[in-house]
Amino acid sequence: MISTITPLQEAVEQQLLASRSELSKPDLSIDEICAKVLDDMFVLFRQIKTPEMASQLINQCYVLIRNLLDQLWSAPDLFSSFEAVEKLYFRFELSFGFYIQPGNTPPLFLQQQLSEEIKRRLPAISSKLLEKAIPELYILELGYGIESLLNPGKQPQLCYAHLDYIPKLLGGLEQIARDNRDKVWVDRYVFLMIRFNFNYPGFFNRWSEHLTKTLKELDTGRAQKHLFHIERQLTFSYHSGDLCYNLSQEPLLEQMLLYVDDLLEKFTDSVQDNTTFEETSLLTKLNGDELNLIFYYFYKFRIYDYPNKREAAKAFSNTIQSISKQNISYKTLEKFEKSRLEASAIKMKRLLKAVVEAIDQDFKH
C-alpha cells in the first residue's frame, strides 16, 4: 500500500519545486493522482492477511499523507493541490479510520483548526461555568490542560485522538454552561471531567486539594462519612474508553479512587493510633523498639493465636502500652528493621536472660 503513494509524493515534490522555479509541473493533476492512489489502496488492502499487518500499513500510509499535507500547507500558492490531498486524507480516514492509531500526530491544518475552535469556544464556556459557582481553579486547570496540548514543547502532545476528544469535551461543558436548572454544578463538572477522562495532573491536584481542605473543616466522624460518600459516588462513576486527555496516564477515575482509599486508610490508622485504652491496656516499662522486639519474637515462636501477623499486631497494639503510655502502631510492629533495633536488642537479651535464670532458680530439680 505504501508504494501507491510514491507517484503522489513525486508529483507534490515537482509541484513544490516548480512553485519556487521555472520547472514544469507534473503531467497528471494532483487530483487525478489522488483518485488513483485511493483506488489502488482498496485493491491492495483486500490482499492483506492479518489485522496487525493492516494496522501497520495503514498507519505508515497515514504518516506519508499527513507529511504531504503539511508540505502543501506551507505553500499557499499550491492551495488547489492541497485541497486535492486534503480530500484524499478525509477519504482515507473514512475508509481506514478504524486502523489509525490515536497517538498519531494530526496534520498541521487540522491542528490549526482545532486551536481556532478552542479560542472561539473556551472563553465563553469558562465564563458561564464561573457563574455556576464552580471553583475558579477547576476552570483554570481546564484551560491550562487544553492550551498545553497546543504547546509543542509540552506533554502530552496533540494527537489524532484529540481531534475528536476536544470538541466533544467542549460540547459537554457547553451543555452544563447553558443549563439553567438549580443543580450542584461542582459535582456535575467533576463527573463530566471523569466521564471524559480529563486526566490532566493539574486538575487532579486541585480536586485532591479541595477534598483535603473540606475534610479539615469537619470533625473526624463527619470527615470519614464524607469520604465514604465520595468513594460511593466514584464507584458508580464511569469514563468512556474512547475518550482520554493523556493516553499514557492512568484514568482520572482510578487516580481519584486510589486517593480516597489512601485517605480512608489513614483515617482508620489515625483512629487506632490515637485511641486510648486506659482500662484495658497493659502499661509496660519498655519503649517502642523494645516492644517491637518482644512482638517479633513472640510471633515468630507462635505464642500469639492469630491467623496472620497483621491481626496479631493489631491486637498487640490495642492492648500493650510503652513506658510513655503510647500504643505502638500495628504497622510499626509489622516491620522489623534490624539496624534500628540493635541497641534495644542488647537490653532485651539481658532482660530475657535474667527471666530464664529466674525460672531456672525457681524450678530447680
Secondary structure, DSSP 8 states (H G I E B T S, - for coil): -GGGGHHHHHHHHHHHHHHHSS----SS-HHHHHHHHHHHHHHHHTT---HHHHHHHHHHHHHHHHHHHHHHHT-GGGHHHHHHHHHHHHHHHHHHGGGS-TTS---HHHHHHHHHHHHHHHHHHHHHHHTTT--HHHHHHHHHHHHHHT-TTSSS---TTHHHHHHHHHHHHHHHHH--S---HHHHHHHHHHHTT---HHHHHHHHHHHHHHHHTS-HHHHHHHHHHHHHHHHT----TT--S-TTS--HHHHHHHHHHHHHHHHHHHHHHH---TTT-EE-S--HHHHHHHHHHHHHTT-S--SSHHHHHHHHHHHEE-TTS-B--HHHHH---HHHHHHHHHHHHHHHHHHHHHHHHHT--
